[in-house]
């Protein structure tokens, strides 16, 4: 499992995990993120069951298990949270922050010791060490109950499926050329994002944040002016492409 430090300021760090060479090419590749502040840490979208062993090994190189008391699931998909039952056994007294509407579904992945903290539809804030994180509503992008994570101090938005591609393990960590990268995003966003009003609402929410790094769940990360370029492109993109299709 490859680990990349995205941001570091004293005891405040963002670390991305992914591109595990041992993972089958038939499994959707995902990015996992760890935020650490002081002696507290949270793991964002920790991955599917098959990723648990390499993820646990990689994460423990950066934080001891006793400091990892929080998990976050942006939505209900198995590629981001089906490892929950294994984390539940590995961590003592952890709390999972996840959308309110998905609690009864996510519990199917296994929760014996982990506490479920339901995030209300309007979002919420979370104090982690000396920083404050915001769970930003991103409903219908693509899940009807969905949140992104904003760290104002680091300037990083963990953006779930928004901004992602399905390139697989060969994707570079960072987008090099946005103009060449945008076509790789198009089909994924058009098919997986169903709601134009939801898309525009999300763009309004994040446009004024001053995002320095946009860190999606799949594919390469955007930084600096690339983020504004993506938002302009996404605003004009027609989504919900399966509507009206001839489904067989």
N, C-alpha and C positions, 0 to 999 in steps of 0.2 A: 504494500500500500504506500503510495507516494504522498508525502506531506510537504505542503508549501506554506510558508509563513507569509500571509498577506499584509499584516500590520503588526507592529510591535512598538509599544511605548511603555517602558518600564515593565510593570506586571500586567499590562493590558495587551492581549494578543488575539489575533484571528489566525487560525490555521485551517487550511483546506486539505482534505484527504480524498484521494481518488486515484484513478488510473492503475488499479490493481492488476498486475500482469497475470495473476493466478485466476482471475475471474473469466468464466466462459464468455465467448463472443456472442452467445445467444441471449445473454442477460443485458438489459439496458444499463449502460454505464451511468453512474451517478456521482455527484460531488457532495461530500459531507463537510460540515464546518464545526469547528470548536472555537468558542469565545471564552477567554480567561481574563478575569480581573481580580487581582489579589489572590486570595485562597479559594475563590469560587469559579466554577466553570459550567458552561452549558453546551450540550452537543445538539446541533441542529440537523434535522432529518438524518438520523444515524444510519440509515440504509436497510437493505433487505437481509434476510436470514443468512444467505450465502456470504455476505460481507462481514458477518459479526466477528469471526476469529481474526482476520487481518485488521479490522477496525479497532478491536480491543487492544491488540498488540501495539498498533500505531499510536493510539490515544494515550496509553499508559506511559509512553516515552516522554509525554509533555506534562501530564497532570496525574497525580496519584488518584486512585479510585475514590478515596474518601472526599476529594474535592469536587468530584463530578456528581453533583446532587440534582442536576436538572437536565431534562431532555426536552426537545421541541419537535413536534410534527406539524408541518405546514398544512397537511391534509391527510387523507386516509390511504393513499396508494401503498401497495406492498413494497415497491422499490425504495421507499423512504422509511418505513416504520415496521415492516414485518419482522425485524430483528428484536422487537420490543420484549418478547418473552425471554430472550436470552440476556438482554440488558437488565431486565427485572431480576434475574438470578445473580447477575454479576455485581450489581450496585445495591448498597443498603439505603433504604429510605429515600429513594429518588422520587422526584415529581416530574410528571410529563405534562407539558403545556401544549394543548392541542385544541382545535375548534370544538365548540360546544356541541354542534350537531353530529359530530363523528364519534362521540364517546362510546356509544353502544356498538359501533362497528370496530373501532380500534381495539377495544377490549378483547376481540376475538384473537388477536395476536398474542395475548397472554399478559395478565397483570395480576400478580399475587401480592407483591410488596410495594409496587410503584403506585403513588397517588396520582390521580387524574385531576389536573387543574383545567377546567373548561374555560377557554377564551371566548368572551362574548362577541357577538357579531361586530360590534363597534371597535373591537381591539382593546388593548390595555398596555400598560407599561410594566417593566420588571426591573428591579434593582439587582445588579450583579456586581458585587464588590463595590468599586467606586464609580461605576458607570450606570446609566439607565438605558435599557433597551425598549424599543417600541415594537409591538406586534401590530403591523399595518394591515388593514383589511385588503384582501385581493380576491374576493369572492367571484366565482365563475371563471377564474383564470388559472387553472381550468376547472377546479373543483368548486361546487356551490358553497362549501365552507373552507376557506383558505386564507392563510396569513403569510406575510413576509416579515423579515426582522430588520429593523433599522437601528444602527449604532451611530448616533450623531457625532460622537467624539472621534471615532475612526473614519467616519464618512462612508461606511460600507452598508449596502442594502443587500441582504440575502433575498433574492427575488424569485425563489421557487422555480416554476416552469417558465416564467416570463424572462425572455432574453436567452433562452436555452436553444441548443441544437441536439440532434441525435447522431452526432458523428462517431460516438464510441470512444474506446480507449486511445485512439490515435489523435484525438483533439488536443491542440496545444493548450497550455494553461491560460494564456492571454490571447485575446484577439489581436492580430497584427494589423490587418487592413479591414476596416469596417465595411467599405464598399464591396469587397470580395466576400465578406462574411455574411452580410445581410441575406443574400439569396439562399444560404444554407438554413436560415431561420424561417423562411417564408412558409413552407408547407407545414412545419410543425406548429407554428402559431395559428395558421389559418384553420387547421383541423382541430386542434386541441382547445382553442379559445372560442367559446360559443356566443358571447354576449358583447355587442357593441357598447351599450350603456355602461356595462361593468368595466370594459376596457377604458373608456373615457374617464370614468370615475377614478380608476387607479392612476391614470396619467396625471389627473389633477392633483391627486394626493402626493405623488412623489416628485413632481416637476420642480417644486420649490425647495426640496430638501438639501440640495447641494451635494449630490452623490458623487463620491470620488471613485468608488469601485462598485460595480453591479455584479453580484456573485450568484449566478443561477444554479439550479439543481442539476442541469445537464450541460455539457459542453464547456466552451471557453468563457473567460471572464472579461467584462468590459471595464475600461477605466478612462477617467478624464472626459475629454470632449466626445469620446465614443458613446457615452451614456446619453448625452443630449441628442446625438445623431440617431441612436436607436429609438428614443422616445418620439422623435419627429417621424421616423419611418413607421413605427408601430401605430401612431395616431391615424395614419392614412391607410393602413393595411385592412383589407376586407377579411373578416374572420367568419367562423361558422361555416366552413366550406362544404360540410356534409349535408347541410340543409338544402333540400331540393334535388339531391343526388338520387340516382337510381340505385337503391341498395339491393344487393342480391344475397 
